[in-house]
Amino acid sequence: MRYTQLGRTGLKVSRLVLGTMNFGAETGETGSHAIMDSALDAGINFFDTANIYGEDDHKGLTEELIGSWFAGGAGRRDKVVLATKLYGNMTNDGTPWHQESWPNHHRLSALNIRREVEASLRRLRTDHIDVYQFHHIDRATPWEEIWQAMDVLVAQGKILYAGSSNFAGWHIAQANEAAARRSSLGLTSEQCLYNLAERRAEMDVIPAAQAYGLGIIPWSPLHQGLLGGALRKEREGTGTRTKAGRSAAGLADPVVRSKVQRYEDLLAKHALEPGEVALAWLLTRPGVTGPIIGPRTPAHLTSALNAVELTLTADLLTSLDAIFPSPGPSPESFAW
C-alpha cells in the first residue's frame, strides 16, 4: 500500500479509503468484519463511515459494526484513521433523517454536533474520531457556531480533524476563512463526487480545496458501476447495478452509453480492467488523497487493491480525456 498526507496535515493515510456504506445495508457483521480484516492486512488504514449508514432493523448500523470490529482488539483501533460524518440523524423509530420530526436532531447546530459526536463514539466504541466530517452544508447555522462547537471537541480530545463532504468551492472558502479568524485549523479534507464520468468538481471544488490545503477524497469512483465494466456485465448478465441506479440511468442515455463503450473498447485493447483503471486515474489527479472504495465482498477489495500498483501511460491518459473531457476550471469553463 502507498500512503500520503491528508491535505496540509501531518496525518498519513492510505491511497485507498475503505468506504463502509454497504456494511449493515448489504453486508452483515461477519462479512463486514472480514472485509475490514482484509483491508487492514493490505495496508489500508483510512476507514470512512457516517452516522446514517446501515439499517437499524436489518443487518445493523454501520458504526456499530465497525465498533464491534474494533472491540476484537489486536490493535485495530490504533492502526485505523477513522472518519465519520454528521448532518442527518439515524432515528430509532425508523423515521428517515430528512423527515425527522424533532427540529434539533439534524444539521450542524452546536447542540446537534454535541449530540451526534457522543452517539457516534458510543456506536464506534472509541474515545475519539480522527476526521469528523460535515456531510452537507448547513445554510442555517453560522460558521462561528459550528467552529466553536468543533473547537470544544478538539480540546476535549473527542475529534482531531474536521472535514467536509459535498461542499461547493465557496463553502470551503467560507468555512476556512471563518476558522482562520478563530485561529482554528479548519477543514482538512473534502469528500466530493468525482470520477472520469463526473468531472464537474474540477471547475471550483478541487481548486478551492487545493488552495486551502484540503485533501480530496472522491466518492463513487466507479460512478455507481458505470465505469466498472457495465456494458460487459450487461452482456454477461452479471451486473446488478446495470439494472438500477446511476449506472442504469447512464446506460439508458445513448450519449453516455457510447462513451462507456469507447471506454471499455479502449481498455480491452490494453487488457486492462475498467474498474481498476477508473481508480488508478483518480490516483493521478492533483490534490486527490485517495478514492473511497465500497467493497461488498473480499473479491471486490482485491480488485480495488490492484489499482494502486497500476501505472497509466501518458497516451492512455490522453485517450481517457478524449472520451471523458474535463469541463476545465471556472471561470474559463463557462466565461470564455
C-alpha positions as CSV (number, residue, x, y, z in Angstrom):
1,M,0.0,0.0,0.0
2,R,1.1,3.6,-0.7
3,Y,0.5,6.4,1.7
4,T,0.2,10.2,1.5
5,Q,-0.6,13.1,3.9
6,L,-4.1,14.2,4.3
7,G,-4.1,17.7,2.8
8,R,-1.9,20.1,4.7
9,T,-1.9,17.9,7.9
10,G,0.8,15.6,9.2
11,L,-1.7,12.7,9.1
12,K,-0.6,9.8,6.8
13,V,-3.3,7.8,5.2
14,S,-3.6,5.1,2.6
15,R,-4.2,6.0,-1.0
16,L,-7.4,3.9,-1.0
17,V,-10.1,4.7,1.5
18,L,-12.3,1.9,2.8
19,G,-15.9,3.1,2.4
20,T,-18.3,1.2,4.7
21,M,-21.7,2.4,3.4
22,N,-22.6,-1.2,2.4
23,F,-21.9,-2.5,5.9
24,G,-25.3,-3.2,7.5
25,A,-27.3,-2.4,4.4
26,E,-25.9,-5.1,2.1
27,T,-23.2,-6.9,4.1
28,G,-23.8,-8.3,7.6
29,E,-21.4,-8.3,10.6
30,T,-19.4,-11.4,9.6
31,G,-18.8,-10.2,6.0
32,S,-18.1,-6.6,7.2
33,H,-15.5,-7.8,9.7
34,A,-13.9,-10.0,7.0
35,I,-13.6,-7.0,4.6
36,M,-12.1,-4.8,7.3
37,D,-9.6,-7.5,8.3
38,S,-8.5,-7.9,4.7
39,A,-8.3,-4.1,4.2
40,L,-6.1,-3.7,7.2
41,D,-3.9,-6.6,6.2
42,A,-3.5,-5.0,2.8
43,G,-2.3,-1.7,4.5
44,I,-5.5,0.3,4.1
45,N,-5.6,2.5,7.2
46,F,-8.2,5.1,6.3
47,F,-11.8,4.0,7.0
48,D,-14.8,6.2,6.2
49,T,-18.3,5.9,7.5
50,A,-21.3,8.1,8.6
51,N,-23.9,8.3,11.3
52,I,-26.7,7.4,8.9
53,Y,-25.1,4.4,7.2
54,G,-26.6,0.9,7.6
55,E,-30.1,-0.3,8.6
56,D,-31.3,-0.3,12.1
57,D,-33.8,-3.1,11.5
58,H,-31.8,-5.2,9.1
59,K,-28.1,-6.0,9.5
60,G,-27.1,-3.3,11.8
61,L,-25.9,0.3,11.8
62,T,-22.5,0.7,10.1
63,E,-20.9,2.5,13.0
64,E,-22.0,-0.3,15.3
65,L,-20.4,-3.0,13.0
66,I,-17.2,-1.0,13.0
67,G,-17.4,-0.7,16.7
68,S,-17.8,-4.4,17.2
69,W,-14.8,-5.0,14.9
70,F,-12.7,-2.6,17.0
71,A,-13.7,-4.4,20.1
72,G,-12.0,-7.5,18.7
73,G,-8.7,-5.9,19.8
74,A,-5.4,-6.7,18.0
75,G,-4.6,-3.0,17.8
76,R,-7.2,-2.4,15.2
77,R,-8.3,1.0,16.5
78,D,-4.8,2.3,16.9
79,K,-4.0,1.3,13.3
80,V,-7.0,2.9,11.7
81,V,-7.6,6.6,10.8
82,L,-11.3,6.7,11.5
83,A,-13.5,9.2,9.7
84,T,-17.3,9.6,10.2
85,K,-19.9,12.2,9.3
86,L,-22.8,14.1,10.7
87,Y,-25.7,16.1,9.3
88,G,-28.6,13.8,9.2
89,N,-29.7,11.6,12.0
90,M,-30.5,7.8,12.2
91,T,-33.6,7.7,14.3
92,N,-34.7,4.8,16.5
93,D,-38.2,4.6,15.2
94,G,-37.2,4.1,11.5
95,T,-38.1,7.7,10.5
96,P,-35.8,8.8,7.7
97,W,-33.5,11.5,8.8
98,H,-34.7,14.1,6.3
99,Q,-38.2,13.7,7.7
100,E,-37.1,14.0,11.4
101,S,-39.9,15.4,13.4
102,W,-37.6,16.9,16.1
103,P,-36.1,20.2,14.9
104,N,-32.7,19.9,16.5
105,H,-31.9,16.3,15.7
106,H,-30.1,17.0,12.4
107,R,-27.9,19.6,10.7
108,L,-24.9,21.4,12.3
109,S,-26.1,23.3,15.3
110,A,-23.8,23.2,18.3
111,L,-26.5,21.2,20.0
112,N,-26.7,18.5,17.3
113,I,-22.9,18.4,16.9
114,R,-22.5,17.6,20.6
115,R,-25.4,15.0,20.4
116,E,-24.1,13.3,17.3
117,V,-20.5,13.0,18.2
118,E,-21.4,11.3,21.5
119,A,-23.8,8.9,19.7
120,S,-21.1,8.1,17.1
121,L,-18.5,7.5,19.8
122,R,-20.8,5.1,21.6
123,R,-21.6,3.1,18.4
124,L,-18.0,3.0,17.3
125,R,-16.7,2.0,20.8
126,T,-13.9,4.5,20.7
127,D,-12.9,7.6,22.7
128,H,-12.1,9.8,19.6
129,I,-12.8,10.3,15.9
130,D,-9.9,11.2,13.8
131,V,-11.7,13.0,11.0
132,Y,-15.2,14.4,11.8
133,Q,-16.9,15.4,8.6
134,F,-19.8,17.7,7.8
135,H,-21.9,15.5,5.4
136,H,-23.6,18.5,3.8
137,I,-23.5,22.3,4.1
138,D,-25.8,23.8,6.7
139,R,-27.2,27.1,5.3
140,A,-29.0,27.9,8.6
141,T,-26.1,27.7,11.1
142,P,-23.3,30.3,11.2
143,W,-19.8,29.1,10.9
144,E,-18.8,30.8,14.1
145,E,-21.2,28.5,16.0
146,I,-20.0,25.4,14.1
147,W,-16.3,26.1,14.7
148,Q,-16.9,27.0,18.4
149,A,-18.6,23.5,18.9
150,M,-15.8,21.8,17.0
151,D,-13.0,23.6,18.9
152,V,-14.6,22.3,22.1
153,L,-14.5,18.8,20.8
154,V,-10.9,19.1,19.7
155,A,-10.0,20.5,23.2
156,Q,-11.7,17.5,24.8
157,G,-9.8,15.1,22.6
158,K,-13.0,13.7,21.0
159,I,-12.1,14.7,17.5
160,L,-8.8,15.6,15.9
161,Y,-9.6,17.0,12.4
162,A,-12.6,18.4,10.6
163,G,-13.6,17.6,7.1
164,S,-16.4,18.4,4.7
165,S,-18.5,16.5,2.1
166,N,-20.5,17.7,-0.8
167,F,-19.4,21.3,-0.4
168,A,-19.1,23.9,-3.2
169,G,-15.8,25.7,-3.6
170,W,-17.1,28.9,-2.0
171,H,-18.4,26.8,1.0
172,I,-14.8,25.6,1.5
173,A,-13.5,29.2,1.4
174,Q,-16.2,30.5,3.7
175,A,-15.6,27.7,6.2
176,N,-11.8,28.1,6.3
177,E,-11.9,31.8,6.4
178,A,-14.2,31.6,9.4
179,A,-11.9,29.1,11.1
180,A,-8.8,31.3,10.4
181,R,-10.5,34.2,12.3
182,R,-10.6,31.9,15.3
183,S,-7.1,30.6,14.8
184,S,-8.6,27.1,14.2
185,L,-7.2,24.6,11.7
186,G,-10.5,24.5,9.8
187,L,-11.3,21.9,7.1
188,T,-8.6,19.4,6.2
189,S,-10.5,17.3,3.7
190,E,-13.4,17.4,1.2
191,Q,-15.3,14.3,0.0
192,C,-16.9,15.0,-3.3
193,L,-18.5,13.2,-6.3
194,Y,-15.6,12.9,-8.7
195,N,-14.7,10.3,-11.3
196,L,-13.9,10.0,-15.0
197,A,-17.6,10.4,-16.0
198,E,-18.3,13.2,-13.5
199,R,-15.6,15.8,-13.5
200,R,-17.5,19.0,-12.6
201,A,-15.6,19.1,-9.3
202,E,-12.6,20.3,-11.4
203,M,-14.4,23.6,-12.0
204,D,-14.2,25.0,-8.5
205,V,-14.4,22.4,-5.7
206,I,-11.0,20.9,-6.3
207,P,-9.2,24.3,-7.0
208,A,-10.7,25.6,-3.7
209,A,-9.6,22.5,-1.8
210,Q,-6.1,22.8,-3.2
211,A,-5.9,26.5,-2.4
212,Y,-6.8,25.8,1.3
213,G,-4.8,22.7,1.7
214,L,-7.6,20.1,1.8
215,G,-7.2,16.6,0.7
216,I,-9.7,15.4,-1.9
217,I,-11.5,12.2,-1.2
218,P,-13.6,11.2,-4.2
219,W,-16.7,9.2,-3.6
220,S,-18.4,7.0,-6.2
221,P,-15.2,6.5,-8.1
222,L,-16.9,4.0,-10.5
223,H,-20.0,6.2,-10.8
224,Q,-22.1,3.5,-9.3
225,G,-20.7,0.9,-11.6
226,L,-20.9,2.8,-14.8
227,L,-17.0,2.7,-15.1
228,G,-16.7,-0.8,-13.7
229,G,-17.3,-2.7,-17.0
230,A,-21.0,-2.0,-17.0
231,L,-21.6,-2.9,-20.7
232,R,-19.6,-6.2,-20.4
233,K,-21.6,-7.1,-17.3
234,E,-24.8,-6.2,-19.0
235,R,-24.0,-8.6,-21.8
236,E,-23.0,-11.3,-19.4
237,G,-26.0,-10.7,-17.1
238,T,-23.7,-10.4,-14.1
239,G,-24.1,-6.7,-13.2
240,T,-26.7,-5.8,-10.5
241,R,-26.1,-2.0,-10.9
242,T,-26.8,-2.1,-14.7
243,K,-30.5,-2.7,-13.8
244,A,-31.0,0.2,-11.3
245,G,-29.4,3.4,-10.0
246,R,-26.9,5.8,-11.7
247,S,-25.4,3.0,-13.9
248,A,-28.8,2.0,-15.4
249,A,-29.7,5.7,-15.9
250,G,-26.4,6.3,-17.7
251,L,-26.7,3.3,-20.0
252,A,-30.2,4.4,-21.0
253,D,-28.7,7.6,-22.4
254,P,-27.3,6.9,-25.9
255,V,-24.5,9.6,-25.5
256,V,-23.4,8.1,-22.2
257,R,-23.7,4.6,-23.5
258,S,-21.5,5.5,-26.4
259,K,-18.8,6.9,-24.1
260,V,-18.8,3.9,-21.9
261,Q,-18.5,1.6,-25.0
262,R,-15.5,3.6,-26.2
263,Y,-14.0,3.4,-22.7
264,E,-14.4,-0.4,-22.5
265,D,-13.1,-0.9,-26.0
266,L,-10.0,1.2,-25.3
267,L,-9.2,-0.7,-22.1
268,A,-9.9,-4.0,-23.8
269,K,-7.1,-3.2,-26.3
270,H,-4.7,-2.7,-23.4
271,A,-6.0,-5.7,-21.5
272,L,-7.0,-3.6,-18.5
273,E,-9.9,-3.8,-16.2
274,P,-12.3,-0.8,-16.4
275,G,-12.8,-0.5,-12.6
276,E,-9.1,-0.7,-11.8
277,V,-8.4,2.0,-14.4
278,A,-11.1,4.3,-13.0
279,L,-9.5,4.1,-9.6
280,A,-5.9,4.4,-10.9
281,W,-7.0,7.5,-12.9
282,L,-8.2,9.2,-9.8
283,L,-4.8,8.5,-8.1
284,T,-3.1,10.5,-10.9
285,R,-5.3,13.6,-10.3
286,P,-3.8,16.6,-8.5
287,G,-5.0,17.1,-4.9
288,V,-6.6,13.6,-4.6
289,T,-5.7,11.8,-1.4
290,G,-7.5,8.6,-2.3
291,P,-10.8,7.4,-3.7
292,I,-13.4,5.8,-1.4
293,I,-13.9,2.1,-2.4
294,G,-17.0,0.4,-1.2
295,P,-16.5,-3.4,-1.4
296,R,-19.4,-5.6,-0.7
297,T,-17.2,-8.7,-0.8
298,P,-13.5,-9.5,-0.3
299,A,-13.2,-10.1,-4.0
300,H,-14.2,-6.5,-4.7
301,L,-11.5,-5.4,-2.3
302,T,-8.8,-7.4,-4.1
303,S,-9.7,-5.8,-7.5
304,A,-9.5,-2.3,-6.0
305,L,-6.1,-3.0,-4.5
306,N,-4.7,-3.7,-8.0
307,A,-5.3,-0.1,-8.9
308,V,-2.7,1.2,-6.5
309,E,0.1,-0.5,-8.5
310,L,-1.4,0.3,-11.9
311,T,0.6,2.8,-14.0
312,L,-1.3,4.6,-16.7
313,T,0.7,5.8,-19.7
314,A,0.6,9.4,-20.9
315,D,-1.1,8.2,-24.2
316,L,-3.7,6.3,-22.2
317,L,-4.5,9.3,-20.0
318,T,-4.8,11.4,-23.2
319,S,-7.3,8.9,-24.7
320,L,-9.3,8.8,-21.5
321,D,-9.5,12.6,-21.6
322,A,-10.8,12.4,-25.1
323,I,-13.6,10.2,-24.0
324,F,-14.4,12.0,-20.8
325,P,-13.2,15.6,-21.2
326,S,-12.6,17.9,-18.3
327,P,-15.0,20.9,-18.1
328,G,-12.0,23.0,-17.1
329,P,-11.7,25.4,-14.2
330,S,-14.0,28.3,-13.6
331,P,-14.5,30.9,-14.9
332,E,-12.8,29.8,-18.1
333,S,-15.1,26.8,-18.4
334,F,-18.1,28.9,-18.8
335,A,-17.0,32.5,-19.4
336,W,-14.5,32.3,-22.3
